[in-house]
Amino acid sequence: MTSTFLSVCRLLAFVVWTLLLLPPYLVLLAVGWRGYIRYVRAYFRMVNRLVGFDIVVRGRIETTRPALFIANHASYLDIIVLGSLIDANFVAKSEVASWPGFGFLSRIAQTVFVDRKRGGTARERDLLQSCLNAGRSLILFPEGTSNDGNRVLPFKSSLFAVAEDAARTGQILPVQPVSVAYTRLDGLPLTRAMRQFYAWYGDMTLAGHLPAALGLGRVTIEVTFHPVVTIADFPDRKALANHCHDVISHGLVTALAGRVDG
C-alpha cells in the first residue's frame, strides 16, 4: 500500500525545499528580523503541498498576540500542519532538540524546549512566561506525548500555570483549544488501523515511520479552532486544562466520525 517511489520523491522534495529556504532564513535571523514566524509559516505551507497534506480549517484562528494554543498530538507531523496555520512558537520536550535533522529545524524555528521531568515546573513556567511577555504566541501539546490519533490523552495542567501568572500581572491571555484530526486518504475515510501510518507513538522509529507516511496518497487533516477562553473563566488552571481537553476531544471524535458541528 505504501509506495517507495512516492516516498522517496516526497522526501527529496522536502530536503530540496528546506535547503533552498534555509540560507536566507539564517541570514534574516542573524540580522534580528522579527518576521521569522511568517517565513516559517510559508515554509510549512509548501511542505504540506510537497508531502501530500490537504488541510481543512474550521473556526477562527485567534490573532491577538500573545495567545496560547492548546492542541492534541498524534505525531511530529502535527508540527507541519499547525506550523502552516498559526504564527506562533512550538513548545516541545527537551529531547526533541537532539533529534537528527528535525532537532536542528526545531531549534532554528525558535521552538521553546522544556524539561518535563518532575522538579522543573517552575523553571519551565518562567521560560514560557518570558516568551509571552515578549509577545510570542505559543503552541502547547499538554498530553506530554503523542498517541495513536484516535483519542486525546489526559492533559498535564502544570504548564497551564502560565495563564494564571499572566492573570496575576493583569495580562489577558487568550487560550484557544485546537483539534487536529487525520480523517481521509485519497478522499476515502481513514480507518482506525490506517491512522497509525500518521500517528507516531510507542516504540516507533522515525526512520521507519516517515517513509511509510510519505508513501501513501493524499491525506486530509481537519483542524478545528474552538472558541477562545481565558483563565478568568475558570476557578483554576486544572479546570482550564479539563475544559480544553473536553473541547478538543469532542472536536477530534466529531471529525473522525465525519460530522461537522453546526
N, C-alpha and C positions, 0 to 999 in steps of 0.2 A: 504493500500500500504506500510505503514511503519511497519516493524517487531519489536515488542517489544523485542523478544528473541535476535535478532541480535543486536539491540541497546544496550541491557544490556551486551552482550558478548563483544562487542567492547569497551564499556565504562570501563568494568572491566579490559580488556587487557591494555587499556591506563593507568589506575590507577596503575596496577601492574608494567608496564614498567617504569612509572615515578618514582615509589617508589624504584625500583631497581637501577636506574641510579642516583637518587638524592644524596645519601650519598657520593659516590666517587666524584661527581661533586662539592659538597660543600667543600670537602677536597682540591680539586685542586684549587678552588677559594681562599681558605684560605692561600694557600702557594704561591699565586700570579702567577699561571700558565697562560701564555698569549695565550695558545691554546684553551681556553674555547669555542671559537666560533666554532671550528671544532667539539668539543664534542657536542655542542648544535645542530649543523647541523646533525650529526649522529643520535642524539635522534629524531629529527623531521623526518628523513628519515624512521625510523622504525614506528613512529606514523602514517605516511601516509599509510604504509602497513597494520597496525592494523585496521585503520578506513575505509579502502576500497578506498583509493585515488590512481588513476593511473595518473601520471604526464607526459605530453608530453612537451618537451622543444624544442623551436626553437630559432635560433640565438645564438650568442656567448656571454657568461657571462663575463663582464669586470672583469679583475683580478688585475688591477692597484689599489694600496691602498695608500691613501683613495679614495673612489668613492662615489657618491651619486646615489642611485637607486630610481627612481620615479615610483610608481605603482598605479593602480586603486584599489578600496577597496569595496568588496561586504560583507565581514563578518570577524570575528575573525579567521575563517578557512583559510583565506589567509596567516596568520602567519605560520600555519603548512606547507603550500605549499612553500612559499618563504624561510622560515627558513631552509628547507631541501636542498635548492639550492645555497644560497648566504652566504658567510662568511661576515656577517655584523650585526650591531645592529639595531633594530627597533626603530623608533621614534613614540611614542604614546601619546595621550592626558592624562593628569594627572589623570583623573578619573579611568583609567584602573588599576592603581596601587592598588586601593581599592577593585577591583572585587574579590569575593570569589574564591580561587583556582587559577584562571588564573592570578590574580594580583600578587600572590606570585611567580608563574612561570615567569611572565614578569620581576619581579624585579631581580630574581637570574640570568636571562638571560641577565642582563645588558641593559635592554631596557632604552632608553633615554626618560624621561617623560617631556612633555612641557605643559604649560598652554596657551591655545589658546584664552584666553579672551583678549579683547582689552586692550592695555597698557603693555602687557607682551612681545611684539615682540622683542625688543632689548635684553632683558634678555635671551629669548629662543634662539635667533640667536647666542648670545655669547656662550651659552651652547653647541649648535651644532658645533660651530666653534672649541671649545676646544676639542671636540671628534675627529674632523677631523685632528686637529693639532697633536693629539696623534696617528694618523694613523688608526683610526677606520672608516670603511665604514659605511654608514647609509642607511636604507630603509625608505622612507618617503611616506606617503599617503596624498597627498596635497588636496584631496577633503575635508578633515576635518571630514568626517563621512562616514559610509557605506551606500550602496544603494541596489537596487533590483537585481544587477548583470547584467542588460540588457543595461546599459548605463554608461557613465562617467560623473559625476557632474563637474561643473566648479572648476578649481584649485584655491587655495589661494596662491598668489605669494609671500607672506611675508617671508616664510621660505626659499624661493629660494635665499634670500639675502646672505646666507652662501656662495653661489657660487660667488657672487660679492665680498664678503670680501676676499675670497681665492685669487681671481684675483688681488686684490689690494696689496696683500703681495707677489705676484709673483708665487703663487701656481697654478698649472694647475689641476683643479678638474674635472675628468670625470663625466658626468651626463648621466645615461642610463635609458631611458624610458622602462617600463616593463608592458605588458598587461597580465592580469590574467582572463581567461575565463572558466567557468564551462560549458562543451559542451555536454557530453554524459553520459547516465546512463545505465549500463549493455550493452554498445555498441550501444545503440539507441540514436538519437538526444534528448538532454534535452530541453523540451519545455519551453516557456517563463513562463508558470504557474508553472512548476515543479522547475524552478530555484530558486523560493522563499524558497525552503527547504534548500538551501545552503546560500542564502543571509540573512543577519541579519540587520534589519533596522526598523525605526519607533518605535512602542511600543512593539516590540517582546521582550520576556524574554529569558534569557539564559537557564533557566530550561525547557522551553517549546521547544525551538529551537534545542538544542543539541541532545536530544533523537530522534527527528524526523529525523534529518540529518543522524545520525548514524544508523538508522533503515532501510535505503534504501540499494540498491545494490552497485555496484562498480561505482564510478563516475570518469569521465575523466576530468582533468583540463589541459588546454593548456596554457603554459606560454611562451610568446614571448619576447625575449630580443632584443630590437631595437637598431639601430646604436647609438654609443656614441657621445655626443656633449659636448661642453663646453660653458661657459658664453661668451667667446670671439667670438662665432659665432652669437651673438645676441646683439642688442643695449642695452638691459637692462633685468632685471630678469623677468619682465612681459612677454616680448617676449619669453624668455626661457620657462616660465610656459605654455604659449599658445602653443608653439611648442610641448612640452611634452604631453599636453592634446590632441592635434590633432592626434599625432602619436599613443598614447595609445588607444584613442577612435577608430581610424581606425583599429588597431590591434584587439580590442575586437569585433567590428562588423564583421570583416573578419572571426574570429574564430567561432563566434556564427552562422554565415551563412554557416559554413562548407567549407570555401575557405581557401586556403593557398597561401600567396603571394610568387611568384617565385623570 
